């Protein structure tokens, strides 16, 4: 609360002191002038008496007068103050100066009041401490809370009160301000001082009694005249002065005169002696008289936010005021510089003090004592009569108690005035005298009596005065004799204000009352009273009172913090209206502490806004900016107009160089950084590689795919090992990428930063000259330098300076966006480009831009003033990009605490030039039939200044494309002419004329290594998806471009396929020590829509015909089912099977068994065709080489062993190996083992051996042509489908079978037992031996001649396996099948009925048998049962071998 | 009928404020905020022991020139403040009580919403419409 320096008692005492007038002669004035003072001023510092005085009251009791002060004033006859009860403008000005001069001292002890949950810092430092940074404020508080708590002082209020009370005009209804005595001062240098005294005395008498002058009011008719002879020690004759004084003593008595000697020091004596200057503190205030024109600024309601419509004007106005106040303070400083009392020594000071004492005790007090006694006597004599008379008449006519009458009824009598000598006033006069000499008890009773009288007379002004003083004197009596009559005060105030319309008196009364109430801890009453006293008349007064009221609220037992804050705001508003800017700001800042961060955003905004404005006018732009920042960054609930006003105000206030701007909000974590040029997607018919662009959304899965591809290609490039320094290339960084490493940017290649802006306001924003702010450290990477040294001596360059006035920079070209418009509440991204021109370490700091607001066109309130400046004020500032890294969550420590990793997105390292590849695709299709082969071209272009080499490509679909094999690049001759016509992707040969289609078999032997593309070694190491790109010389020189053919094959699966290519390349001079100098990559993604074409199914089965060649038991039938499953949307008319080729290490297609009647095998929609082929074992001895056999069904032969066809075949093999790896590997292993170790392996050996004999490993390639109508033109599409036959009897399909749904696997709780030793199944074992019966198909026999017909039959047993097999042939066995149970159908085998044989690996054995027939007929000879077991497996029982197809023989009877 | 209805959290930040003359919103915010002092005073006036039996309705908090401010505190120390026009003499204590009861019920419904995060500002439409029904219909 506003704690006063004085206590309340002192305050009241000092407010009512005996007043003494001064009349000075001319000469006397001259003497005092030497000290820059007049006589009354000279005395003022000594007016408080240090010793006690004594006087006797009417009852002759001694009364002690303590600490008395008298007031000495020059007689001013000019009626300066009208008694209308309102302050004159001059007085107002004075008061306002007093208040503005009294400011909280900077750096004073801060006071913290803890109220509830609030810690309030109501300190003199408030302006500094409560700037709207919560954290700072908090810090200040904690720092302060350790120190002792003080209560707040409000010195400006005290100053105001003091000068207010001093300026109280003397009024008729009370005598406290009337002059009790008059000092007549005459110089001793006067010729005849006594005459001068007489003259002055007459003058005084005239002033008092002439009636001409109303102003100086005199207490008692016979005013005490005290004659002072002033003697100037420096010039006057002391003896003469003494003699004159003696004369005076004779004349006026020793108690009525005094000789005062001053000016003992000459003015020229020098300033060696330092004399204290007690005058300065009394006189400064009056010297402030210089006028400050107080602009009453805005008469708006305190709780109404001024919309900034009139803003520019009002701000100018505010500034004007600010400057004016400044000049005033300067003036004050000058005034304080002049010294007073230059001619006075300390001795003189003592003399002055002594004089006052002498005057008071000898002259004044006895005079007062005498008068009191006189008045008392008068009253006592009058009492009996008047009292009784009055009371009787009143009882007769009044009919009721007068004091009980309400104030309202008394209004009409307020004008009543008594004659100054009226008897009613005598008692009041006596009371006042008693009061002045601190005889409060008597004073109270007198006041009380007077009050009754006045009330009964309905003289309200007098009554109010008496009431007020009664209350005050009751309070001053102290002790517990009489409780303080608070209602007296209330009544007095009310009367003064409402009845008498005297605001000044009411205010005085209220000030006292409030003080008294406060001293009695009745804060809430005091507050109410103070608030009641606020009015529209005086802003300053209201402001001060409101502030005091606010302090009262906080001092209550339960501090009312919010009321405090609210009234502080009201006070602040009134202060600002009264032109007290600093006080206003202080009030708002104090209130801010309560509203801060509590969610009352509207109020907070209002306060911040006001603080901002006030700070601005007080030349505290930092605080203003902070305050405004606060409004603008908050989640504002304000309306659009209000926000617009805030923004304009903010921009107007804003004058600091390149400061942090609050708008628009930047979502730092959404910042994306892209390295490299922006790509053109298409150039003519060329289609550029898609690579990465900022337009793409980041996809975690996709990123993983790319990273995987890159890893593979890097591994392939580094001979199968991924280097430990490998780090996936990231061209576009965002919040989800791994930003732990410094990203790499290449010199002369742009860096694009995408910043996400959000406009939180409901008004549009315009950013102009938007560019990036960076810091750059130059580094030369070409010379190897130790890393640590570089940090120290490196030169760091930044563009912060240039950012204020943007211009081109030599090191890094910074792109500037001229204008960037943001609609209300819009989220928008801006892409900003940097082009580094030298190598080094770059750090992107933030953004720099001009922020401006646009006047919204729909706003009708905008007047012409603000339109004149078409665009609102704009300000250049920056905003930093600070990206918080991801939360660390690895170790326990990191888990428990919140720590974040680094994010180096914005700190790219600029590396030396690196090659830059651009890839264009020509004639690249978007839709293909499954298996379709299309030829496209790809252009590689080195756009950098550095040669490029080591070009490789990795893809998610390696079987989708091929660059052809370099080894077979030379075309085979002759090419058929049609291949050119149709632009066939295949190399074709014309079929030799006359040859039957399907019978010609061209056989080529090809090594897989030729088509491996990456070399055979790569296959095994997981680099399957990587292919080297056959460049001419292996390098691309700068600017060079090469076009290469590229064959594509439609994916086997229908649907849309996303195919990713990753082109890998490296600089020509490899082996630099820089870790990043390794490689670069280029990404490309295509989407291919595959539609269904043909479905090919193939089965192989053993041929039971006799092997044609000796020693070769390999002969097989291959059935190929081709179905057109095309759904004709693509306009495919028909498919032709052009050729069927085989590729295998062991087998080859031999010939077509059923050549269709029509030459080509045509398939229209949903048609199905069947082709049968005979396959034989190839003669090639080379195990690694593949045999390609082409069976052309058309008129031209496609050389399947050359580029597109064979390439895709091998690629298909690679990819299919990935999903049937087990078999392939196992087979190989088994194979080698059974050869090396021979028989004697375990059970698993058997499995392999057994399985081996069923294996085929033959791949069928179906080459087709599709006739497609496209834009009324027939187009021939070509394609190929692959079927891999693996096992005899098992159907294989060109379409990959869908894997069985694995979802419903039984949950196993026990660990799965290792699978038991796999024994070859019966089914598998039954394929060990192939049997064949050779016999004449029909045989004529004359049963008449010979009843038994014997026919030789040869049973061929061929061992399919690679192991020795024991076989048992049992002829006795009768088939039990019903069809063989015919009555006649039986025949018998003749001779041995059981044979035991042993067959070596792949041995073919012929066993001659004979069959005997008794009747003619058709017989099935296939009855011999063959049992076989592996020779070395003794424990195993023989298994019955699969019987061949029924062998029918026709026996004709002749 | 009320001109301003506010719900204030235990920690004395506003959960919901709605006032009818929109242009004077700031004034109502100040009024409501200041009334919290009186609320606190009234709560603390009742002794700790009596706190359980304390009536929720606090009655007239204080009158200003134009408005009357009524308050109510739930057991969880959530405050409801209703500001009514002084000129509206038809508004009796009973009506105010029933308004508070309605407000309280509706507030309870809001709190029962599992998607409502206690301590967030109230954005419930149902609550809003209930409040609007209690407000003076702006002409």
Interface residues (C-beta under 8 A of the other chain):
Chain A: X116 X117 X301 X303 X304 X305 X553 X558 X560 X561 X562 X563 X565 X566 X569 X595 X598 X599 X600 X602 X603 X606
Chain B: X9 X11 X12 X13 X14 X24 X25 X26 X27 X29 X30 X33 X34 X35 X36 X37 X38 X40 X41 X44
